Amino acid sequence: MNDREKELKEIYDDLKKESIKERGNKLLGMLSSGKVKPTERDKLGLCPFLFAIDSSFDMDTIKKLVKDAGCNIKSIDAEGDTALHYAVNLECKELE
């Protein structure tokens, strides 16, 4: 794992400690400030968009990640899973 992947893991771990609404606001803030880039991936291949889905962020934040923050709705993780795979695995009907 390279230094940036470690840093992203720490960012994601810290975000998981916040309430769902707060983690969304913080991630959007990091994307708008450039602290995190929409295409950056951790060791598992999670970009901010896939991380948000995997962490059950609210739909408003998910939409803002795509519309406002430049995240790609067609993102694929290191195992080849897409946002739809995550939604099905998490039984998230809103995303399916």
C-alpha positions as CSV (number, residue, x, y, z in Angstrom):
1,M,0.0,0.0,0.0
2,N,1.5,3.3,-1.0
3,D,1.4,6.5,1.2
4,R,-1.7,8.0,-0.6
5,E,-3.6,4.7,-0.3
6,K,-2.8,4.7,3.4
7,E,-3.9,8.4,3.7
8,L,-7.2,7.6,1.9
9,K,-7.8,4.6,4.2
10,E,-7.3,6.9,7.2
11,I,-9.7,9.5,5.7
12,Y,-12.3,6.9,5.0
13,D,-11.9,5.4,8.5
14,D,-12.3,8.8,10.1
15,L,-15.4,9.5,8.0
16,K,-17.0,6.3,9.2
17,K,-16.9,7.6,12.8
18,E,-19.2,10.5,11.8
19,S,-23.0,10.6,11.5
20,I,-24.2,9.8,8.0
21,K,-25.1,13.4,7.2
22,E,-21.8,14.8,8.6
23,R,-19.7,12.3,6.7
24,G,-21.4,13.4,3.5
25,N,-20.7,17.0,4.2
26,K,-17.1,16.3,5.1
27,L,-16.4,14.2,2.0
28,L,-18.0,16.8,-0.3
29,G,-15.9,19.5,1.4
30,M,-12.7,17.4,0.8
31,L,-13.6,16.9,-2.8
32,S,-14.3,20.6,-3.4
33,S,-11.1,21.7,-1.6
34,G,-9.0,19.1,-3.6
35,K,-7.9,17.2,-0.5
36,V,-9.5,14.1,-2.1
37,K,-9.9,13.7,-5.9
38,P,-13.0,12.0,-7.4
39,T,-10.9,9.4,-9.2
40,E,-8.5,8.6,-6.3
41,R,-8.7,5.0,-5.0
42,D,-7.6,3.3,-1.9
43,K,-6.0,-0.2,-1.8
44,L,-9.4,-1.9,-2.3
45,G,-10.1,0.3,-5.3
46,L,-12.7,2.5,-3.6
47,C,-13.1,5.9,-5.0
48,P,-15.1,8.5,-3.0
49,F,-18.3,7.5,-4.9
50,L,-18.0,3.8,-4.1
51,F,-16.9,4.5,-0.6
52,A,-20.1,6.6,-0.1
53,I,-22.3,3.8,-1.4
54,D,-20.5,1.2,0.7
55,S,-20.8,3.4,3.8
56,S,-24.6,4.0,3.3
57,F,-24.4,7.7,2.7
58,D,-27.7,9.5,2.1
59,M,-29.1,9.8,-1.4
60,D,-28.7,13.6,-1.5
61,T,-24.9,13.2,-0.9
62,I,-24.7,10.4,-3.5
63,K,-26.3,12.6,-6.1
64,K,-24.0,15.6,-5.2
65,L,-21.0,13.4,-5.6
66,V,-21.9,12.7,-9.2
67,K,-23.5,16.1,-10.1
68,D,-21.3,18.5,-8.2
69,A,-18.1,16.7,-7.3
70,G,-17.3,15.0,-10.6
71,C,-17.5,11.4,-9.3
72,N,-18.1,8.8,-12.0
73,I,-21.3,6.8,-11.6
74,K,-19.7,4.0,-13.6
75,S,-16.8,3.5,-11.1
76,I,-15.4,0.0,-10.6
77,D,-13.4,-1.2,-7.6
78,A,-10.4,-3.5,-7.6
79,E,-12.6,-6.6,-7.7
80,G,-14.6,-5.3,-10.7
81,D,-17.7,-4.4,-8.6
82,T,-19.8,-1.4,-9.6
83,A,-22.1,0.8,-7.6
84,L,-25.0,-1.5,-8.5
85,H,-23.1,-4.5,-7.0
86,Y,-22.7,-2.5,-3.8
87,A,-26.4,-1.5,-3.8
88,V,-27.6,-5.0,-4.3
89,N,-25.3,-6.4,-1.6
90,L,-26.4,-3.7,0.8
91,E,-30.1,-4.2,-0.2
92,C,-30.4,-0.5,-1.0
93,K,-33.5,-0.3,-3.1
94,E,-33.0,3.5,-3.8
95,L,-29.7,2.8,-5.7
96,E,-30.9,-0.3,-7.5
